[in-house]
């Protein structure tokens, strides 16, 4: 697991006391399981922006990019490639 995704996982675990490191998998659906609600999502996007070091265009956000740790990892990797 990359350092970036470890930070994302810790962020979500910290927000959800009932969740554990062993129950929160890279394929756990963050949206469907309501691990982040709509208000927290804005804060979460700001957190991801800090990780990737640039702004995310809100109008171009695809919710599926933030659905699982696996998809977030892909989004972060693609964001880094775009800045490359």
C-alpha positions as CSV (number, residue, x, y, z in Angstrom):
1,X,0.0,0.0,0.0
2,X,1.4,3.4,-1.0
3,X,2.1,6.1,1.5
4,X,-0.7,8.2,0.0
5,X,-3.3,5.5,0.4
6,X,-2.1,4.7,3.9
7,X,-2.8,8.4,4.7
8,X,-6.3,8.2,3.1
9,X,-7.0,4.9,4.9
10,X,-5.9,6.4,8.3
11,X,-8.1,9.5,7.6
12,X,-11.2,7.4,7.0
13,X,-10.4,5.1,9.9
14,X,-10.1,8.1,12.2
15,X,-13.5,9.4,11.1
16,X,-15.2,6.0,11.7
17,X,-14.5,4.5,15.1
18,X,-16.5,1.3,14.4
19,X,-14.2,0.5,11.4
20,X,-10.9,-1.4,11.9
21,X,-7.9,-1.8,9.7
22,X,-8.9,-5.4,9.1
23,X,-12.5,-4.6,8.1
24,X,-11.7,-1.7,5.9
25,X,-10.4,-3.2,2.7
26,X,-9.1,-1.6,-0.5
27,X,-12.4,-2.6,-2.1
28,X,-14.8,-1.4,0.6
29,X,-17.3,1.1,-0.9
30,X,-16.7,4.3,1.0
31,X,-19.8,6.0,-0.4
32,X,-22.3,3.1,-0.2
33,X,-21.2,2.3,3.4
34,X,-21.5,6.0,4.3
35,X,-18.0,6.2,5.7
36,X,-17.9,9.7,4.3
37,X,-21.1,11.7,4.1
38,X,-21.7,14.6,1.7
39,X,-20.4,17.3,4.1
40,X,-17.3,15.2,4.9
41,X,-16.7,14.6,1.2
42,X,-15.7,18.3,0.7
43,X,-13.2,18.0,3.5
44,X,-12.0,14.7,2.1
45,X,-11.4,16.3,-1.3
46,X,-9.3,19.0,0.3
47,X,-7.3,16.3,2.1
48,X,-6.7,14.5,-1.2
49,X,-5.6,17.8,-2.7
50,X,-3.0,18.1,0.0
51,X,-1.7,14.6,-0.8
52,X,-1.4,15.2,-4.6
53,X,-0.2,18.8,-4.2
54,X,-2.7,20.4,-6.5
55,X,-6.4,21.5,-6.7
56,X,-9.0,19.0,-8.0
57,X,-11.4,20.5,-10.4
58,X,-14.7,20.1,-8.6
59,X,-16.7,20.1,-11.8
60,X,-14.7,17.2,-13.2
61,X,-15.0,14.9,-10.1
62,X,-16.3,11.5,-10.9
63,X,-17.7,10.0,-7.6
64,X,-16.5,6.6,-8.7
65,X,-12.9,7.8,-8.4
66,X,-13.5,8.2,-4.7
67,X,-15.6,5.1,-4.0
68,X,-12.8,2.7,-2.8
69,X,-9.2,2.9,-1.7
70,X,-8.3,1.1,-4.9
71,X,-10.1,3.8,-7.1
72,X,-8.6,6.6,-5.0
73,X,-5.2,5.1,-5.5
74,X,-5.7,5.1,-9.2
75,X,-7.0,8.7,-9.1
76,X,-3.9,9.8,-7.2
77,X,-1.6,8.0,-9.6
78,X,-3.3,9.5,-12.6
79,X,-3.2,13.0,-11.0
80,X,0.6,12.6,-10.5
81,X,1.0,11.5,-14.1
82,X,-1.0,14.5,-15.3
83,X,1.4,16.8,-13.5
84,X,4.4,14.9,-14.6
